[in-house]
Amino acid sequence: MRGELAPTSETRIIPLSPIPVTWASLRKTAILLCLLSSTSLSPTRGQVRIPVETVKLWADTFGRDLYDTVTKYSGSLLLQKKYKDVESSLKIKEVDGLELVRKFSEDMETMLRRKVEAVQNLVEAAEEADLNHEFNESLVFDYYNSVLLNEKDSSGAYVELGAEFLLEANAHFSDLLVNTTLSSVQLPTNVYNKDPDILNGIYMSEALNAVFVENFQRDPTLTWQYFGSSTGFFRIYPGIKWTPDENGVITFDCRNRGWYIQAATSPKDIVIVVDTSGSMKGLRMTIAKHTVSTILDTLGENDFVNIIAYNDYIHYIEPCFKGILVQADRDNREHFKQLVDELMVKGVGVVDRALREAFQILQQFQEAGQGSLCNQAIMLITDGAVEDYEPVLEKYNWPDRKVRVFTYLIGREVSFADRLKWIACNNKGYYTQISTLADAQENVMEYLHVLSRPMVINHDHDITWTEAYIDSKVGPQGASGGSWVGEGWAEHLLGRHCGVTSPPGAAPHWTETLAPDCPSSMVLACLPVLSHPLQEERGLTSGSDTTAMSDSVLSPAPLTVLHPQAQSLALLTTVAMPVFSKKNETRSHGILLGVVGSDVALRELMKLAPRYKLGVHGYAFLNTNNGYILSHPDLRPLYREGKKLKPKPNYNSVDLSEVEWEDQAGMLRTAMINGETGSLSMDVKVPLDRGKRVLFLTNDYFFTDISDTPFSLGVVLSRGHGEYILLGNTSVEEGLHDLLHPDLSLAGDWIYCITDIDPEHRKLSQLEAVVRFLTQEDPALECDEELLQEALFDAVVTAPMEAYWTALALNSSDESEQVVDMAFLGTRAGLLRSSLFVGSEKVSDKRFLTPADEDSMFTLDHFPLWYRQAAEHPPGSMVFNLRSAEGPESPSKPAVVTVSTAVAVSVDNRTAIAAAVGVQMRMEFLQRSFWAATRQCGAAEGPCPESCQDSDLDCFVVDNNGFILISERPQEVGRFLGEVDGALVTQLLSMGVFSQVTMYDYQAMCRPPTHHHSASQPLVSPISAILSATRWLMNELLLLLLEWRAWGSWRGDHRAEAKTVFHHSHKHKKQDLLQPCDTAYPVFVHQTAVREANGTMECRACQKAFVMQQVPSSNLLLLVTDRTCDCSIFPPVLREAEEVKYNASVKCDRMRSQRLRRRPDACHAFHPEENAQDCGGASDTSASLALLLLPLWAWVLPPQLLR
């Protein structure tokens, strides 16, 4: 190949990422280099001549026409002049990042302290109520049962525990039907609602009602408040009705929620030792696996864990974790669960070696200062045939007994019960027997009560903050899952916000009738009542397995989702504190009454870091003491699988280094985890437009901790215009007059005035609230006066644009309808103006500048895409971006082009971006202008010798990232040029006209490779298929028996829980089609210094000529190539994301790595007054007939036959 470059200034090629590219990329590069360097055959046809001067003329003519059109309809020159006129009165202030981050941190600390005070009030009230309450075995007491509220029997009378309970829609609680004067009580199905312990606890906790209300009145920003009892009931304020799942079961148990467990216990190191000898076959192994999974569910990111299986020998179920403990984050817990599910039984159990290994791990970690450095425990799960354990205990744990040993006897056999109880009682642990699946949950929870004893005896009320959780918008993270609302309410929500319609009385079909323009913020709001997997995350279910459509798009390939998902709308954290019994007679037993908590929406927290103070590309983020992201604009907690929107398995354990991945030295992560205050700078690559584009920025990071929390706050400001803030001055009267123009709006997510506290203000838009404040109509409003001053100034400066656009629309002919649909502008203060040049029904993209299209709006997380792109191009340069019309008729058909340009202001050698202005241009006009421009031929007389409409030439107009805006073939518009002409893009890359930048996504979801021992196994072995079918039939029979209420006289509650456990365990075994992974994907960027280029490509049988010319004052390129030469020997250049594969050694090293973390301050491991002899006893072995048939089922179909 040969080519010529004509740079107009020093050529700067942006380097590729220093991170190694994938082998697939290297392989493709090698092939291309071979093709490029190969000696071509003699051409069989002549090369088509493409005159460079003619192509330049076409580009200049096209650019001039576009510039004239855009400046005319946008009014950009007028807006620039208006800011120039007031330049003398402007000030440009440099932002002090450290001062800013400290101020934000102090505001957040104040807000969070109010939440802590509310929880402390609840703790004091609960403990005082318990102290004054005398247990009454025969207590009769009616309370508001959340499931039975307002339920009536066939005679029309309210059912027992289901009295009339007033429920009203409340905007502060997502418009759910609630009662803000009372709380209600939820119980899991397996907890008897009239048990004496339950009744006494509920009666005692009635005292919390008044405190709930007082807290809410004192701090109207409070959301859900709740008390989770150690006996299993859950008191929630405000009161709300709870709906069982599709099986008629309430599976939510507050005691296995993260906020409960973290508040009830200190951090812990745990080694689970599970017996896999031959005696554990069948149902025993099934129960053991479920027990292990249940224990794993009680662990959090401050805990460390490993699992050892033993029979004739010991083995770590994850060989990579041999000899260490790993953090019990969601990733590792789910990984362990999959491995536990694959355990097989064989051989004879030899427990002493397994115990010795477990003690050695714990001892080594303690001595090395690793792990939790707090509680240590061994969980021994066996059917009881244990020997030779005493010497091990004597050597490693006596006399100090620093490691607690909890023993779980699996099955109904009690011959070895004494041995296991002896082990537990002599090692400060607890013994339980688990004979059915239904027993596991309750018995596993006993170890938490033991670990909580030292803290309870000391009466240490540690404040606990949880990691981020998905907010299902139907209730507290405390409830974290199951909906208190039924399908009717779900339909109301969607019908109101998303355009869903369904015939009265008909079951709604969400995935079919959900309007395509459903706002993404409402996708999250609608999600909990639609997406069953998300409800499982929060412990609530609505009884419907339907889902909402995703607000994100899979791009650039099905391996990765690159569109940020307004994470602050979806996530929350919980503050929790334990509640103890203060009665002297039970002091040594350390009785934990429960845990109180309250949710904090991270969206509300991040509002305290206003967007307007951070600049166009700036942002704020939060991370935890473990380095996990709490809130970040680039955090994407959800993914789409088919039509279902689901939480990613690891959504709340995304590390800071996986979002700020340019921090390869870990300096930012280390400083923030250590709670330091400081700053550093990094050159970063920022993905835009769902991964199609990239910005190259130098960011300044400022960080500090938030006192009395495990959180750290970071603030990011981009160098250049991002460091400055524009300050103008105008009178309230003048500004208010211009603020009331009908074409003006303010950023709906920004806080100009606080409207979410006073119920009278919640109905106001931000603009309405601002007007009320400025006119002193409502002096009670609290507003951000600095932001208001900026908005007033911008309103005055931009006011002439309305008259300009109006006059232009009135004086334009009908031809204008074929040119642009609308003009618009936005300012740094979040002010937005727009004007239509056509009727609203003729607008090509009706979603643009509406909440349905977050990319085009000012949001809590980012400035509009058109504003961000314009800010990184020279002022006056037009940035073109092709948009697709979203709708059922044309789901991805390119329909309109957005053109924007920045307006900059300079004062005292400082430059700030004051605004961005643009138009929505019709594709038809863009194409007409182009074809007209290519009919120019300079001084030549007669018809032009060359034209883009010749059959010998191919002409493309692409943007600076290689996406086609104009082509003779309509089906190519919107596609990446490399997909259409791989040879041309390969040559442009080799010449340095474009550079390929490798980007990384550490939050991607990939389809794992299938692992089938033999795809033809069912054909080779018909008995395998028969056994599989028989297993399915027995499965259905078992479920039928579990639902057969004729046996309800025999512990129906146990049966219900077993049914739930059975459903859950089988659901867990069904692995998701997509799994978390890392991906690399290319982004192609035009080097702006190279404005023209030409050359030829050797395509073996011919030489293909091409000419590239930049379109002036734009981000567009004109490319003309020889169509007659077939260069199909070159493969297409694709933008597909590829999974980053790690070899076994690297993968193991990554899994074993112990990242820096900051341990929680509090630790309560032992107390000298602890009653260690309260160490368990015989288990209740009663069960329903269906449960008794479980062994028969397991015997009929042993698992090993089906593996």
VEXSEMAR-592092 format. One record per residue (C-alpha): residue in one letter; x, y, z. Coordinates in steps of 0.2 Angstrom, whole numbers, plus 2048, in hexadecimal, padded with zeros to 3 digits. Layout:
BEGIN
AXYZ ...
//
This chain:
BEGIN
M800800800 R8058127FD G7FE821805 E801834808 L7FD83E817 A7FA851818 P7FA85682A T7F886982D S80186883E E80B85C847 T80484B846 R800843857 I7FB831857 I7F382C867 P7FB81D86F L7F280D872 S7EE807883 P7FD80088C I7F37F1891 P7F77E2886 V7EA7DF878 T7E27CE876 W7E97C086C A7DB7C1860 S7E07D385C L7F27CF85A R7ED7C184E K7E27CC843 T7F07D9843 A7FD7CC83D I7F17C782F L7EE7D9829 L8017DD829 C8047CE81E L7F77D4812 L7FE7E5812 S8107E0810 S80D7D2803 T8127D57F1 S8037D87E6 L8007D07D5 S8017DB7C6 P7F17E57C5 T7E47DE7B8 R7DB7EF7B7 G7E08017B7 Q7DE80B7C7 V7D08177C8 R7D78297CA I7D08337D8 P7D58457D7 V7DA84C7E8 E7D685E7E4 T7C48597DF V7C184F7F0 K7C885E7F9 L7BC8697F0 W7AD85D7F4 A7B285D807 D7B4870807 T7A48737FF F79A86780A G7A286E819 R79E880815 D78C87B811 L78B872822 Y79388082C D78788D824 T778882828 V77D87E83A T78288F83E K772896837 Y76688A83F S76F888850 G77389B852 S784896859 L78C8A6853 L77F8B085B L7818A786B Q7948A986A K7928BC868 K7868BD877 Y7928B5882 K7A08C087B D7968CF87E V7958CC891 E7A78C5892 S7AD8D589C S7A18D18AA L7A68BE8AB K7B18B68B7 I7B98A58B4 K7BE89D8C5 E7CA88E8C6 V7C28808D0 D7CB87A8E0 G7C88688DF L7CE8648F0 E7C38718F8 L7B586A8ED V7B78588F3 R7B885D905 K7A8867904 F79F8598FB S7A684D908 E7A0858917 D78E85990F M78D84690D E79384391E T78684F925 M77884691B L77E834920 R78083A933 R76D83E933 K76A82C92D V77482593B E76B82F947 A75B828941 V761817943 Q76881A954 N75782195A L74F810954 V75D80695E E75980F96E A74780D96C A7487FB968 E7537F7977 E749801983 A7397F897D D7417E797F L7477EC991 N7367F0996 H72D7E198E E72A7D2998 F7287C298D N7177BB98C E7157A9986 S7027AB983 L7037BD97C V6F47C096F F6F87CF964 D6F27D5953 Y6FE7DE948 Y6FF7E4936 N7057D592C S70C7DC91C V7067CE912 L6F47CE919 L6F17E1919 N6DF7E5913 E6DC7D390E K6CA7CD911 D6C27BC912 S6B37B6908 S6A77BE913 G6AF7CF911 A6B77D0922 Y6C97D4924 V6D47C4927 E6DD7C2937 L6ED7CD938 G6E67D6928 A6DD7E592F E6D97F4925 F6EA7FD922 L6E980E919 L6F580F90A E6F881E8FF A7048228F1 N71382C8F7 A71F8348EB H72E8338F7 F72C8208F7 S72C81E8E4 D7198218E4 L7168108EC L70780E8F7 V70D810909 N70781591A T713822922 T70A822933 L70D80F937 S719801933 S7147F092D V71C7DF931 Q7227D2925 L7277BF929 P72E7B291E T7237A491A N72C798925 V72A7A3934 Y7197A093E N7117B093F K7097AC951 D7197A5959 P71B7AB96A D72C7B2967 I7267BB957 L7177C2960 N7217C996E G72E7D0963 I7217D9958 Y7187DF967 M7287E696F S72D7EE95E E71C7F895D A726805966 L730809956 N72081094D A722821956 V734821953 F73381D940 V72682C93E E731838949 N74183393F F73883792E Q731847934 R74284D93B D74B84792A P73E84791C T74C840910 L74C82F91A T745821910 W74180F916 Q74580C929 Y7447FA930 F7477EE93E G74C7DC93A S7497D1949 S7557C294D T7457B894E G7417BB93B F7347C993A F7377D9931 R72F7E9936 I72F7F6928 Y72B809928 P72180F91F G71580191F I7127F990F K7097E9908 W7147DB903 T7107CE8F6 P7167BC8F6 D71F7B58E7 E7187AA8D9 N71979B8E4 G70F7A48F2 V71F7A58FD I7277B3906 T73A7AE904 F7417BF90B D7497BC91C C7517CC923 R75E7C292D N7677BC91D R7687CE916 G7797D6915 W7757E5920 Y76F7D992E I77E7CE92D Q78B7DB92C A7827E593B A7807D5946 T7927CF944 S7A47D4942 P7AE7D0933 K7B37BD932 D7BF7B192A I7B67A1927 V7BC790920 I7AE78491B V7B277291D V7A6766914 D7A6754914 T7A574C903 S7A773A908 G79C72C901 S79172C911 M78B73E90B K7837388FB G77173C8F6 L767748900 R77574B90D M7807528FF T77275D8F9 I76E76490A A78176790D K7837708FD H77477B902 T77B77E913 V78C78490B S783790900 T77879690E I78879A918 L7907A3909 D7807AE908 T7847B491A L7957BB915 G7997CC90F E7A87D6907 N7B07D8918 D7B17C591B F7BD7B8914 V7BA7A6910 N7C0796908 I7B8785906 I7C1774909 A7B9764904 Y7BF75490C N7BD74190A D7CD736909 Y7D6745905 I7D3758906 H7D17648F8 Y7CD7768F5 I7BD7778EB E7C67868E2 P7D877F8E0 C7DE7918DC F7D97968EE K7E47898F6 G7EB78E906 I7E37A0907 L7D37A990B V7CA7B38FE Q7BF7C2901 A7AD7BD901 D7A77C98F4 R7997C58E9 D7A47BE8DB N7AD7B28E6 R79D7AC8EF E7947A88DF H7A47A08D8 F7A47958E8 K7927918E6 Q79578A8D4 L7A377F8DA V7997798E9 D78B7738DD E7987688D4 L79E75F8E4 M79E74C8E2 V79E73F8F0 K7AA7308F2 G7B67288FE V7B7729911 G7B773991B V7C773D924 V7C374D92E D7D3750937 R7DE755928 A7D0761922 L7CF769933 R7E276B934 E7E2774923 A7D477F929 F7DD784939 Q7ED787930 I7E5793923 L7DD79D931 Q7ED79E93B Q7F87A392C F7EC7B1927 Q7EB7B7939 E7FE7B893B A8007C092A G7F47CE92E Q7E97C9920 G7D67C591F S7CA7CD92B L7D57CD93A C7C67CA945 N7BA7BB947 Q7C17AA941 A7B679B93F I7B5789937 M7A5782931 L7A576F931 I797768926 T796755928 D78A74692B G79474393B A7A1735938 V7AF73F93F E7BF738948 D7D073E94E Y7CA75094F E7CF753961 P7E275495F V7E0761951 L7D576C95C E7E276A96A K7F076F95F Y7E977D956 N7DB785960 W7DD781973 P7DD788980 D7DA79A978 R7CC79396C K7CF7A2960 V7C6799952 R7B4795955 V7AE78494D F79C782948 T796771944 Y78876C938 L78175A939 I779756929 G76B749928 R75F741935 E76C73593C V77173B94E S77E72E952 F78C73A950 A783749957 D78C749968 R79D74A95F L798759955 K790762963 W7A075F96E I7AB766960 A7A077695F C79E778972 N7B0776975 N7B5783968 K7A979196C G79E78C95D Y78D78595A Y786775955 T77677294B Q76E763941 I768766930 S75D75892A T75376191C L75676F910 A74977991A D754778929 A763780921 Q75F793922 E75A793934 N76878893B V775791931 M7707A2939 E77479C94A Y78779F947 L7837B1944 H77B7B2956 V78B7AA95D L7967B6954 S78C7C595A R78D7C196D P79D7CA971 M7967DA969 V7857D8971 I78D7D5982 N7987E5980 H7897EF97A D7937F596B H7887FD95F D7937FE950 I78C807941 T78C7FD931 W78C80391F T7887F7911 E78F7F68FF A7847FC8F1 Y7747F38EE I7687F48DF D7597FF8E4 S74A7F68DD K73F8058E0 V7337FB8EA G73A7FB8FB P7497FB906 Q7597F2903 G7557EB913 A7477E290A S7527E18FB G7477D78F0 G7347D28EF S7287DD8EB W71B7E58F6 V7127E98E7 G7087DD8DB E7067DD8C8 G6F87EA8C9 W7047F78D1 A7127F28C5 E7067F68B6 H7018068BE L71480B8BF L7178078AD G70780D8A6 R70B81E8AE H71D8208AA C72181489B G711813891 V70C802895 T6FA7FD892 S6F17ED896 P6DF7E9895 P6D67EA8A6 G6D77D98AF A6E47D38A3 A6F57CD8A8 P7027DA8A2 H70E7D5895 W71C7E0899 T7297DB88D E71D7DD87E T7147ED883 L7227F788B A723808881 P73480A878 D73681B880 C735816892 P74182189B S7508188A2 S74D81F8B3 M73C8178B3 V7438078AC L74C8068BD A73C80B8C6 C7327FE8BC L73F7F18BE P73B7EA8CF V7297E58CB L72F7DE8BA S7407D58BC H73F7C68C7 P7527C48C8 L7547D68CF Q7467D28DC E7507C38E1 E75F7CE8E4 R7557D98F0 G74B7CA8F8 L73A7D08F1 T7307C98E3 S7207CF8DA G7197BF8D5 S71D7C38C2 D72C7BD8B8 T72B7CA8AB T7387D78A8 A73B7E98A2 M7457ED893 S7567F3895 D75B805894 S76D80088E V7737FA87D L77F7EC87A S78E7F4872 P7997F2869 A7967DF86A P78B7D3874 L7997D1880 T7987E1889 V78C7EF88E L79480088D H78680C891 P7868138A2 Q7768108AB A77381F8B6 Q77A8148C5 S7758218D2 L76381E8CE A76480C8D2 L77080A8E1 L76F80C8F3 T778808904 T771804915 V77680A926 A7737FD933 M7757FA946 P7737EB951 V7657EB95F F76A7E296F S7617DB97F K7667E698E K75E7DA99A N76B7D59A7 E7657C39A9 T7697BF997 R7797C9996 S7857BA994 H77A7B3986 G77D7C397C I76C7C3975 L76A7CD964 L7597D3962 G75B7D8950 V7627E6945 V75A7F7940 G75F7FF92F S75A80D923 D75E80F911 V76881D909 A7658208F6 L7768238EE R76D82E8E2 E76983A8F0 L77B8398F7 M78283D8E6 K77784D8E4 L7828548F1 A7908558E3 P7878608D7 R78B85D8C4 Y78D8708C0 K79C8718CC L7A58638C3 G7A58698B1 V7A18608A1 H7AB8508A4 G7AD8508B6 Y7A48458C3 A7A483F8D5 F7A582D8DB L7A58238EB N7AE8138F0 T7AE8088FF N7BC80290B N7BE7F3900 G7C17FD8F0 Y7B07F98E9 I7A68068E0 L79780D8E9 S79281A8DC H79B81E8CC P7948258BB D79C8168B2 L7958098BE R7897FD8B4 P7807F28C0 L7747EB8B4 Y7757E18A4 R7697DB897 E7667C9893 G75A7C8885 K74B7D388B K7507D189D L7597DE8A7 K7637D68B5 P76F7DB8C2 K7817D58BF P7877C88CB N7957D38D0 Y78C7E48CF N7917E98E1 S7A37E38E1 V7A97ED8D2 D7BA7F38D7 L7C08058D5 S7CE7FF8CA E7C17F78BE V7B98088BB E7C88138BC W7D28078B3 E7DF8138AD D7E58138C0 Q7F18058BC A7FD8088CA G7EE8088D6 M7F38198DE L7E18208DE R7DA8108E5 T7E780F8F2 A7E58218F8 M7D28208F8 I7D180F902 N7DD81690F G7D1825911 E7DE83290C T7DB844906 G7E48498F6 S7E584A8E3 L7ED8428D4 S7EC8438C1 M7EA8368B4 D7E98368A1 V7D982C89E K7CE82688F V7BC829892 P7AF81F888 L7A1828880 D791824876 R79081287D G7A280E879 K7A2815867 R7AD82386B V7BB828877 L7C183887F F7D383B884 L7D3845894 T7DF84A8A2 N7D58488B2 D7D984F8C3 Y7D38448D1 F7CF84B8E2 F7CA83F8F0 T7C783E903 D7BE83390F I7AC836916 S7AE836929 D7A6828933 T7A281E924 P7AD81191A F7AB81B90B S7B6827901 L7B18348F5 G7BA8398E4 V7B78488D9 V7BE8488C7 L7C18588BE S7C88588AC R7D78638A7 G7D387389D H7C287989C G7BD86D8AA E7C78768B7 Y7BE8868B5 I7AD88C8B9 L7A489B8B0 L79C8A88BC G7908B58B5 N7858C28BD T7748C88BA S7658CE8C3 V7578C38CA E74A8CD8C1 E7528CC8B0 G7578BA8B2 L7468B48B8 H73E8BD8A9 D7498B289D L7478A38A7 L7358A28A4 H7368A0891 P72C89088B D73B889882 L746888892 S74887A89E L7548758AC A75D8658AF G75085A8B8 D75C8508C2 W76685F8C8 I7628678D9 Y75F8798D6 C7528788E4 I74F86A8F1 T73D8648EC D73E8528F4 I73B856906 D72B860908 P71D857900 E7168678F9 H7268698EF R7278588E8 K71B85C8DA L72686A8D4 S7328698C6 Q7438718C9 L73E8808BE E72E8838C7 A7378828D8 V74488E8D2 V73789B8CC R72E8998DD F73E89C8E6 L7438AB8DC T7328B38DD Q7328B08F0 E7228A78EE D7288998F8 P73689E904 A73788D90C L7408868FD E7528838FE C75C8878EE D76E8868E8 E7708998E5 E7818978DC L77988B8CF L76A8978CE Q7758A68CA E77D89C8BC A76C8978B5 L7668A88B6 F7758AF8AD D7748A289F A7618A589D V7658B889A V7738B488E T76A8A7884 A7598B0884 P75C8B7872 M75D8A686B E74B8A386D A7468B3863 Y7548AE856 W74D89C854 T73B8A2853 A73F8AF846 L7488A283C A73A89683D L72D8A3837 N7388AA829 S73E899822 S735890814 D72F87F814 E74087980F S74687B821 E73B86C825 Q74786281B V756869824 V755869837 D748863843 M74E86E852 A75B879859 F76187786B L76E87D878 G774879889 T77E882896 R78987D8A4 A77C8818B0 G7718748A9 L7668808A0 L75E879890 R755882881 S74E87B872 S743880863 L73B876856 F73B87B843 V72E86D83F G71E867847 S72185C856 E71984E84C K72784F83F V73684F84A S741840845 D74783C856 K73A83F863 R744838871 F75284586F L75285187E T746847888 P74883D898 A74682E88D D757832885 E763834894 D772836888 S76B846881 M76784E893 F76F8558A2 T76E8488AF L7758458C0 D78483B8B8 H7898448A8 F78685389D P77E84F88C L78884587F W787853872 Y78D85F87F R79C854884 Q7A1851872 A7A086386E A7AB86887D E7BA85E877 H7BA866865 P7C0877861 P7B2884863 G7A9887853 S7AD87584D M79D86C849 V79B85A851 F79084F848 N78983F850 L77D833847 R76D82E852 S76182084F A74E822850 E74981785F G73880F85B P72F7FF856 E72F805844 S742808842 P74A801852 S75C80784C K75A81083B P76482083A A75882E83A V76083E83F V771846842 T775850852 V78185F84E S78886985D T796875860 A79D87D870 V79D88F875 A7AD89487F V7B08A3889 S7C28A988D V7C68B589B D7D88B98A2 N7DF8AB897 R7D389E89F T7C6896893 A7B688E899 I7A888588F A799890892 A78C886887 A78A87A879 V77D87E86A G77787385C V76A86C850 Q76285C84C M76585A83A R75B84F82E M764841825 E75C846815 F763857815 L77585181A Q77484580B R76D8527FF S77B85E804 F788851801 W78384B7F0 A78185D7EB A7938617F1 T79A8527E7 R7948597D7 Q7A08677D8 C7B08667CD G7B98767CE A7BE87F7BE A7BA8707B3 E7AE8747A5 G79F8697A1 P79A85A7AB C7A68557B9 P7B18477B5 E7AF83F7C6 S7A183E7D2 C79C8357E1 Q78D82E7D7 D7998267CB S7998137CB D7AC8137CC L7AC81C7DD D7A78197EF C7A48287FA F7A282880D V7A083581A V7A582F82A D7A783783B N7B8838845 N7B582784C G7B181E83B F79E81D83C I79682082B L78A82E829 I78882E816 S78A82080A E78281B7F9 R77B80C801 P76F81180F Q772800819 E78480681C V77F816825 G782815838 R78F806836 F7A180783A L7AB80A82A G7B67FB82E E7A87EF82C V7A47F581B D7B67F8814 G7C37EF81E A7D17F3812 L7CE806813 V7CE806826 T7DD7FB827 Q7E780781B L7E1816825 L7E780E835 S7F880A82E M7FA81C828 G7F5823839 V7E682C832 F7DC82283F S7E381A84F Q7DB80B858 V7D980D86B T7D67FE875 M7CA801883 Y7C57F5891 D7B57F089A Y7B77E78AA Q7A47E78AD A7A07DD89D M7957CD89C C79A7BF891 R7937AF88C P79E7A1893 P7A4792889 T79978388A H7A0774893 H79876488D H7A175488F S79974E87F A78C756875 S78674586F Q78473E880 P77173C880 L77373386F V781727875 S778724885 P765724884 I764720897 S76B73189B A75D739892 I75172E89A L7587318AB S7587448A8 A7457438A3 T7427388B3 R74B7458BE W7407538B6 L7307498BA M7357458CC N73A7588CE E72875D8C9 L72174F8D4 L72B7568E3 L7257688E0 L7137618DF L7157598EF L71C7688F7 E70D7728F1 W7007658F7 R6F876E905 A6EF75E90A W6FE75B915 G6FD76C91C S6F976692E W70B76192F R717770930 G71077A921 D71D788924 H72B77C923 R724775913 A72378690B E73578A910 A73B77A908 K73177E8F8 T73A78F8F8 V74B7878FB F74877A8EE H7437878E1 H7527928E6 S75F7848E5 H75977F8D4 K7587908CD H76A7938D4 K7707848CA K76A78C8BA Q7797968B5 D7767A78AD L77A7A789A L7867B689D Q7937B88AA P79F7C68AF C7AE7C88A5 D7BB7D489F T7BB7DA88D A7C67E5881 Y7BE7EE873 P7C57FA866 V7C180C863 F7C7815853 V7CC827854 H7D0833846 Q7E183D848 T7DB84F846 A7ED854840 V7EA84A831 R7DE853826 E7E084B815 A7E883B80F N7E88307FF G7F08207F9 T7EE80F7F1 M7EB7FE7F8 E7F27EE7F0 C7E47E27EE R7ED7D57E4 A7E37D67D4 C7E27E97D5 Q7E77F97DD K7D98027E7 A7DB8157E8 F7D48207F6 V7D48327FC M7CF83880D Q7CB84B810 Q7C5852821 V7B585C81F P7B986E826 S7B2874837 S7AC86383B N7B0852841 L7AC84A830 L7B7842823 L7B483F811 L7BA82F80A V7BB82B7F7 T7C081A7F1 D7C18107E1 R7B28047E1 T7B97FA7D2 C7C77F27DC D7C27E37E6 C7CB7E37F7 S7C17D67FF I7D17CC804 F7D27D8812 P7C77D3821 P7BB7E0828 V7C17EA837 L7B57E7845 R7B17F0855 E7AC7E085E A7B07DE871 E7BB7CF875 E7BC7C6885 V7CD7C888D K7D37B7890 Y7DF7B389F N7E97A389F A7E77988AE S7F579F8B7 V7F17B18B5 K7DF7AE8B9 C7E47A58C9 D7EF7B38CE R7E17BF8CB M7D57B58D6 R7E27B38E4 S7E77C58E4 Q7E47CE8F5 R7DF7E08F0 L7E27EE8FC R7D37F1908 R7D07FA918 R7C97EF925 P7BA7F5930 D7BF7FE940 A7B47F394C C7B87E1950 H7AF7D695D A7B67C595D F7B47BF970 H7AE7C4981 P7B37BC991 E7A17BC998 E79B7B3988 N7917A398C A79A797981 Q790788987 D78178F97E C78778596F G77777C967 G76E76C968 A76276195F S759767950 D74776694D T745758940 S73375993D A72F75C92A S72175A91E L71E74A914 A724752904 L73575690D L736744913 L73473E901 L7447488FC P75073A901 L74572E8F6 W74773A8E7 A75973B8EA W75B7288EB V7517268DB L75C7328D1 P76D7328D8 P7767428D1 Q7857388CB L77B72F8BE L7767408B6 R7877488B6 
//
